[in-house]
Amino acid sequence: MTEHKQDQRISIVGCPDPSGLAAVKRLQSSLVVKSSIHYEEVDSTNTAALAEIQTSSACLNSLPRLLVADRQTAGRGRHGRRWNSDGGTLTFTLVISNEDRGNREAMGRYCSLAVGVGISRFLEFEFSPLKTRVKWPNDIYLAGGKLAGILMELDGRHPEYLVIGVGVNIGTTPKITDKNTTQTVSGLAQVLGRRVERYDLLDGLVESIMEAVGQIASEPISLVSELRQRCLLNGEIVEYQLDGMTRSGRCLGISDHGGLRIATVDGEIEITSGEATRVRRNDGNL
Protein backbone atom coordinates (compact mmCIF):
# COMPACT_ATOMS: atom_id res chain seq x y z
CA MET A 1 0.00 0.00 0.00
CA THR A 2 1.26 3.48 -0.90
CA GLU A 3 1.96 5.63 2.10
CA HIS A 4 0.55 9.14 1.97
CA LYS A 5 1.46 11.60 4.72
CA GLN A 6 0.73 15.28 5.18
CA ASP A 7 3.19 17.74 6.75
CA GLN A 8 2.13 21.40 6.70
CA ARG A 9 1.01 21.43 3.07
CA ILE A 10 3.77 18.96 2.09
CA SER A 11 2.30 15.66 0.92
CA ILE A 12 4.56 12.60 0.96
CA VAL A 13 3.72 9.60 -1.22
CA GLY A 14 5.68 6.43 -0.54
CA CYS A 15 9.16 6.72 0.96
CA PRO A 16 10.90 9.43 -1.05
CA ASP A 17 14.58 10.38 -0.82
CA PRO A 18 15.16 12.26 2.49
CA SER A 19 17.51 14.72 0.81
CA GLY A 20 14.81 15.60 -1.69
CA LEU A 21 12.25 16.03 1.05
CA ALA A 22 14.63 18.34 2.92
CA ALA A 23 15.02 20.48 -0.22
CA VAL A 24 11.25 20.67 -0.63
CA LYS A 25 10.84 21.79 2.97
CA ARG A 26 13.47 24.49 2.49
CA LEU A 27 11.61 25.82 -0.55
CA GLN A 28 8.40 26.03 1.45
CA SER A 29 10.10 27.59 4.46
CA SER A 30 11.54 30.31 2.21
CA LEU A 31 8.08 30.79 0.62
CA VAL A 32 9.36 30.08 -2.88
CA VAL A 33 6.48 27.58 -3.13
CA LYS A 34 3.33 27.42 -1.03
CA SER A 35 2.53 23.72 -1.28
CA SER A 36 4.20 20.56 -2.55
CA ILE A 37 4.01 16.82 -2.98
CA HIS A 38 7.00 14.48 -3.06
CA TYR A 39 6.56 11.08 -4.72
CA GLU A 40 8.82 8.11 -4.34
CA GLU A 41 7.49 7.03 -7.75
CA VAL A 42 4.85 8.38 -10.12
CA ASP A 43 4.02 8.02 -13.79
CA SER A 44 4.60 11.72 -14.52
CA THR A 45 4.61 14.80 -12.31
CA ASN A 46 2.94 16.78 -15.11
CA THR A 47 0.22 14.14 -15.44
CA ALA A 48 -0.31 14.23 -11.67
CA ALA A 49 -0.52 18.03 -11.69
CA LEU A 50 -3.07 18.05 -14.51
CA ALA A 51 -5.12 15.42 -12.70
CA GLU A 52 -5.27 17.67 -9.61
CA ILE A 53 -6.46 20.56 -11.77
CA GLN A 54 -9.06 18.48 -13.60
CA THR A 55 -10.50 17.04 -10.40
CA SER A 56 -10.62 20.47 -8.74
CA SER A 57 -8.27 19.35 -5.97
CA ALA A 58 -5.85 22.12 -6.95
CA CYS A 59 -6.31 25.48 -5.28
CA LEU A 60 -5.09 28.88 -6.49
CA ASN A 61 -4.30 29.81 -2.90
CA SER A 62 -1.75 26.99 -2.73
CA LEU A 63 0.30 28.20 -5.70
CA PRO A 64 3.10 28.02 -6.63
CA ARG A 65 2.82 24.25 -6.11
CA LEU A 66 5.77 21.88 -6.53
CA LEU A 67 5.52 18.21 -7.46
CA VAL A 68 8.75 16.20 -7.21
CA ALA A 69 9.38 12.55 -8.06
CA ASP A 70 12.37 10.36 -7.26
CA ARG A 71 11.36 8.20 -10.24
CA GLN A 72 8.99 8.71 -13.15
CA THR A 73 7.72 5.62 -14.94
CA ALA A 74 6.08 7.46 -17.85
CA GLY A 75 7.66 10.90 -17.96
CA ARG A 76 6.68 12.97 -20.98
CA GLY A 77 8.59 15.40 -23.14
CA ARG A 78 7.45 17.65 -25.96
CA HIS A 79 5.55 16.11 -28.89
CA GLY A 80 4.84 12.91 -26.95
CA ARG A 81 8.49 11.97 -26.45
CA ARG A 82 9.53 9.97 -23.39
CA TRP A 83 11.79 11.50 -20.73
CA ASN A 84 13.69 8.75 -18.95
CA SER A 85 13.92 9.27 -15.19
CA ASP A 86 16.12 7.40 -12.73
CA GLY A 87 18.09 8.03 -9.55
CA GLY A 88 20.37 10.47 -11.34
CA THR A 89 17.63 12.58 -12.92
CA LEU A 90 15.95 15.59 -11.33
CA THR A 91 12.29 15.68 -12.34
CA PHE A 92 9.71 18.11 -11.03
CA THR A 93 6.67 20.14 -11.98
CA LEU A 94 5.69 23.64 -10.94
CA VAL A 95 2.05 24.71 -11.06
CA ILE A 96 1.81 28.48 -11.16
CA SER A 97 -1.05 30.95 -11.35
CA ASN A 98 -2.25 32.12 -14.75
CA GLU A 99 -5.24 33.87 -13.20
CA ASP A 100 -4.42 37.36 -14.47
CA ARG A 101 -6.25 37.44 -17.81
CA GLY A 102 -4.46 40.61 -18.85
CA ASN A 103 -1.13 38.82 -18.53
CA ARG A 104 -2.09 35.50 -20.16
CA GLU A 105 -0.89 36.47 -23.62
CA ALA A 106 2.54 37.41 -22.27
CA MET A 107 2.69 34.24 -20.18
CA GLY A 108 1.84 32.13 -23.20
CA ARG A 109 4.46 33.87 -25.29
CA TYR A 110 7.35 34.11 -22.84
CA CYS A 111 6.89 31.61 -19.99
CA SER A 112 8.55 28.66 -21.71
CA LEU A 113 11.50 30.86 -22.68
CA ALA A 114 11.74 32.27 -19.16
CA VAL A 115 11.99 28.79 -17.64
CA GLY A 116 14.89 27.97 -19.98
CA VAL A 117 16.65 31.19 -19.03
CA GLY A 118 16.08 30.49 -15.33
CA ILE A 119 17.66 27.04 -15.57
CA SER A 120 20.63 28.38 -17.55
CA ARG A 121 21.21 31.23 -15.11
CA PHE A 122 21.37 28.91 -12.15
CA LEU A 123 23.67 26.34 -13.74
CA GLU A 124 26.09 28.98 -15.04
CA PHE A 125 26.24 30.69 -11.64
CA GLU A 126 26.55 27.49 -9.63
CA PHE A 127 29.12 25.85 -11.90
CA SER A 128 31.02 28.79 -13.38
CA PRO A 129 32.66 28.95 -15.95
CA LEU A 130 30.23 26.39 -17.40
CA LYS A 131 28.22 27.79 -20.33
CA THR A 132 24.85 26.51 -21.48
CA ARG A 133 23.01 26.96 -24.75
CA VAL A 134 19.26 27.03 -25.32
CA LYS A 135 17.72 25.28 -28.31
CA TRP A 136 14.57 27.25 -29.06
CA PRO A 137 12.16 27.26 -27.43
CA ASN A 138 13.55 25.80 -24.19
CA ASP A 139 15.82 22.74 -24.40
CA ILE A 140 19.01 23.29 -22.41
CA TYR A 141 22.24 22.05 -24.00
CA LEU A 142 25.63 21.54 -22.40
CA ALA A 143 28.84 20.34 -24.07
CA GLY A 144 26.95 19.60 -27.27
CA GLY A 145 24.25 17.42 -25.72
CA LYS A 146 20.77 17.97 -24.29
CA LEU A 147 20.94 18.43 -20.53
CA ALA A 148 17.40 19.51 -19.66
CA GLY A 149 13.94 19.57 -21.17
CA ILE A 150 10.83 21.57 -20.35
CA LEU A 151 7.19 20.67 -20.97
CA MET A 152 4.62 23.45 -20.61
CA GLU A 153 0.98 22.36 -20.41
CA LEU A 154 -2.38 24.05 -19.98
CA ASP A 155 -5.80 22.54 -19.37
CA GLY A 156 -8.18 24.44 -21.66
CA ARG A 157 -10.99 24.17 -19.12
CA HIS A 158 -8.83 25.65 -16.36
CA PRO A 159 -6.60 28.30 -18.00
CA GLU A 160 -5.97 29.87 -14.62
CA TYR A 161 -3.35 27.17 -13.96
CA LEU A 162 -0.06 26.80 -15.84
CA VAL A 163 1.91 23.54 -15.56
CA ILE A 164 5.70 23.59 -16.01
CA GLY A 165 7.49 20.24 -16.16
CA VAL A 166 11.29 20.09 -15.87
CA GLY A 167 13.71 17.21 -16.32
CA VAL A 168 17.48 17.61 -15.81
CA ASN A 169 20.16 14.94 -16.29
CA ILE A 170 22.30 15.30 -13.18
CA GLY A 171 24.09 12.10 -12.16
CA THR A 172 23.39 9.97 -15.21
CA THR A 173 23.34 10.35 -18.98
CA PRO A 174 20.26 8.59 -20.38
CA LYS A 175 20.57 6.58 -23.58
CA ILE A 176 18.77 7.75 -26.70
CA THR A 177 16.18 5.14 -27.68
CA ASP A 178 14.94 6.87 -30.85
CA LYS A 179 17.08 5.59 -33.75
CA ASN A 180 15.74 8.31 -36.04
CA THR A 181 17.26 11.20 -34.11
CA THR A 182 20.75 12.66 -34.24
CA GLN A 183 20.31 14.30 -30.83
CA THR A 184 22.94 13.65 -28.19
CA VAL A 185 22.47 13.80 -24.42
CA SER A 186 24.62 15.29 -21.66
CA GLY A 187 24.74 14.65 -17.92
CA LEU A 188 25.95 17.37 -15.54
CA ALA A 189 28.19 15.07 -13.50
CA GLN A 190 29.73 13.66 -16.67
CA VAL A 191 30.57 17.12 -18.00
CA LEU A 192 31.95 18.33 -14.67
CA GLY A 193 33.88 15.13 -14.07
CA ARG A 194 32.66 14.81 -10.50
CA ARG A 195 29.70 13.56 -8.50
CA VAL A 196 26.69 15.86 -8.22
CA GLU A 197 23.71 15.13 -5.99
CA ARG A 198 20.49 16.02 -7.77
CA TYR A 199 18.59 17.33 -4.76
CA ASP A 200 21.42 19.71 -3.89
CA LEU A 201 20.29 21.65 -6.97
CA LEU A 202 16.52 21.60 -6.50
CA ASP A 203 16.29 24.73 -4.30
CA GLY A 204 18.38 26.88 -6.61
CA LEU A 205 16.74 25.69 -9.81
CA VAL A 206 13.21 26.32 -8.56
CA GLU A 207 14.13 29.74 -7.17
CA SER A 208 15.84 30.76 -10.41
CA ILE A 209 12.89 29.57 -12.53
CA MET A 210 10.38 31.47 -10.38
CA GLU A 211 12.53 34.61 -10.52
CA ALA A 212 12.72 34.46 -14.33
CA VAL A 213 8.99 33.82 -14.67
CA GLY A 214 8.39 36.81 -12.41
CA GLN A 215 10.17 39.04 -14.95
CA ILE A 216 7.63 38.33 -17.71
CA ALA A 217 5.23 41.08 -16.66
CA SER A 218 7.86 43.81 -16.37
CA GLU A 219 11.01 42.74 -18.26
CA PRO A 220 10.17 40.37 -21.14
CA ILE A 221 12.73 41.95 -23.49
CA SER A 222 15.46 41.34 -20.90
CA LEU A 223 14.58 37.64 -20.95
CA VAL A 224 14.64 37.60 -24.74
CA SER A 225 18.05 39.30 -24.70
CA GLU A 226 19.45 36.57 -22.43
CA LEU A 227 17.96 33.89 -24.64
CA ARG A 228 19.57 35.43 -27.72
CA GLN A 229 22.99 35.22 -26.10
CA ARG A 230 22.51 31.48 -25.55
CA CYS A 231 20.69 30.62 -28.79
CA LEU A 232 22.01 27.28 -30.03
CA LEU A 233 20.44 27.58 -33.49
CA ASN A 234 21.67 31.06 -34.43
CA GLY A 235 23.21 30.97 -37.92
CA GLU A 236 22.36 27.29 -38.40
CA ILE A 237 20.36 25.72 -41.21
CA VAL A 238 17.18 24.40 -39.59
CA GLU A 239 14.11 22.41 -40.54
CA TYR A 240 10.64 23.25 -39.23
CA GLN A 241 7.01 22.43 -39.87
CA LEU A 242 4.73 24.95 -41.56
CA ASP A 243 1.28 24.25 -43.04
CA GLY A 244 1.86 20.54 -42.56
CA MET A 245 5.07 20.56 -44.59
CA THR A 246 8.74 20.32 -43.62
CA ARG A 247 10.62 23.43 -44.68
CA SER A 248 14.13 24.74 -44.14
CA GLY A 249 15.99 28.02 -43.74
CA ARG A 250 18.77 29.73 -41.84
CA CYS A 251 18.08 30.74 -38.24
CA LEU A 252 18.51 34.48 -37.66
CA GLY A 253 17.97 34.32 -33.90
CA ILE A 254 15.14 35.21 -31.53
CA SER A 255 12.55 37.91 -32.23
CA ASP A 256 11.39 40.47 -29.66
CA HIS A 257 8.23 38.38 -29.29
CA GLY A 258 10.21 35.24 -28.44
CA GLY A 259 9.70 33.53 -31.80
CA LEU A 260 12.39 32.07 -34.03
CA ARG A 261 13.41 34.18 -37.03
CA ILE A 262 14.24 32.17 -40.13
CA ALA A 263 15.57 33.33 -43.50
CA THR A 264 14.05 31.32 -46.35
CA VAL A 265 14.31 31.52 -50.13
CA ASP A 266 11.01 33.45 -50.02
CA GLY A 267 12.09 35.90 -47.34
CA GLU A 268 12.18 36.05 -43.55
CA ILE A 269 9.50 34.35 -41.46
CA GLU A 270 8.94 33.90 -37.73
CA ILE A 271 7.76 30.69 -36.12
CA THR A 272 6.15 30.92 -32.69
CA SER A 273 5.27 27.29 -31.98
CA GLY A 274 6.60 23.82 -32.68
CA GLU A 275 10.33 23.38 -32.90
CA ALA A 276 13.26 23.75 -35.28
CA THR A 277 15.96 21.13 -35.82
CA ARG A 278 19.50 21.68 -37.03
CA VAL A 279 20.34 20.26 -40.43
CA ARG A 280 23.84 18.99 -41.02
CA ARG A 281 24.96 19.99 -44.51
CA ASN A 282 28.27 20.25 -46.28
CA ASP A 283 27.53 23.60 -47.91
CA GLY A 284 26.32 26.94 -46.59
CA ASN A 285 23.39 27.36 -48.96
CA LEU A 286 19.70 27.19 -48.10
Secondary structure as the mmCIF struct_conf table of DSSP 4:
data_model
#
loop_
_struct_conf.conf_type_id
_struct_conf.id
_struct_conf.beg_label_comp_id
_struct_conf.beg_label_asym_id
_struct_conf.beg_label_seq_id
_struct_conf.end_label_comp_id
_struct_conf.end_label_asym_id
_struct_conf.end_label_seq_id
STRN STRN1 HIS A 4 ASP A 7
TURN_TY1_P TURN_TY1_P1 GLN A 8 ARG A 9
STRN STRN2 ILE A 10 VAL A 13
BEND BEND1 GLY A 14 CYS A 15
HELX_RH_AL_P HELX_RH_AL_P1 PRO A 18 SER A 29
TURN_TY1_P TURN_TY1_P2 SER A 30 LEU A 31
BEND BEND2 VAL A 32 VAL A 32
BEND BEND3 LYS A 34 LYS A 34
STRN STRN3 SER A 35 VAL A 42
BEND BEND4 ASP A 43 ASP A 43
HELX_RH_AL_P HELX_RH_AL_P2 THR A 45 GLN A 54
TURN_TY1_P TURN_TY1_P3 THR A 55 SER A 56
HELX_RH_3T_P HELX_RH_3T_P1 LEU A 60 SER A 62
BEND BEND5 PRO A 64 PRO A 64
STRN STRN4 ARG A 65 GLN A 72
BEND BEND6 THR A 73 ALA A 74
STRN STRN5 ARG A 76 ARG A 76
HELX_RH_3T_P HELX_RH_3T_P2 ARG A 78 GLY A 80
STRN STRN6 ARG A 82 ARG A 82
TURN_TY1_P TURN_TY1_P4 GLY A 87 GLY A 88
STRN STRN7 THR A 89 SER A 97
HELX_RH_3T_P HELX_RH_3T_P3 ARG A 101 ASN A 103
HELX_RH_AL_P HELX_RH_AL_P3 ARG A 104 GLU A 126
TURN_TY1_P TURN_TY1_P5 PHE A 127 PRO A 129
STRN STRN8 ARG A 133 LYS A 135
TURN_TY1_P TURN_TY1_P6 TRP A 136 ASN A 138
STRN STRN9 ASP A 139 LEU A 142
TURN_TY1_P TURN_TY1_P7 ALA A 143 GLY A 144
STRN STRN10 GLY A 145 GLU A 153
TURN_TY1_P TURN_TY1_P8 GLY A 156 ARG A 157
TURN_TY1_P TURN_TY1_P9 PRO A 159 GLU A 160
STRN STRN11 TYR A 161 ASN A 169
BEND BEND7 GLY A 171 GLY A 171
HELX_LH_PP_P HELX_LH_PP_P1 PRO A 174 ILE A 176
TURN_TY1_P TURN_TY1_P10 LYS A 179 ASN A 180
STRN STRN12 VAL A 185 VAL A 185
HELX_RH_AL_P HELX_RH_AL_P4 LEU A 188 LEU A 192
TURN_TY1_P TURN_TY1_P11 GLY A 193 GLY A 193
BEND BEND8 ARG A 194 ARG A 194
HELX_RH_3T_P HELX_RH_3T_P4 ARG A 198 ASP A 200
TURN_TY1_P TURN_TY1_P12 LEU A 201 LEU A 201
HELX_RH_AL_P HELX_RH_AL_P5 LEU A 202 GLY A 214
TURN_TY1_P TURN_TY1_P13 GLN A 215 SER A 218
HELX_RH_AL_P HELX_RH_AL_P6 PRO A 220 ARG A 230
STRN STRN13 CYS A 231 CYS A 231
BEND BEND9 LEU A 232 LEU A 233
TURN_TY1_P TURN_TY1_P14 ASN A 234 GLY A 235
STRN STRN14 ILE A 237 LEU A 242
TURN_TY1_P TURN_TY1_P15 ASP A 243 GLY A 244
STRN STRN15 MET A 245 ILE A 254
TURN_TY1_P TURN_TY1_P16 ASP A 256 HIS A 257
BEND BEND10 GLY A 258 GLY A 258
HELX_LH_PP_P HELX_LH_PP_P2 GLY A 259 GLY A 259
STRN STRN16 LEU A 260 THR A 264
TURN_TY1_P TURN_TY1_P17 VAL A 265 ASP A 266
STRN STRN17 GLY A 267 ILE A 271
BEND BEND11 SER A 273 GLY A 274
STRN STRN18 ALA A 276 ARG A 278
BEND BEND12 ASN A 282 GLY A 284
#
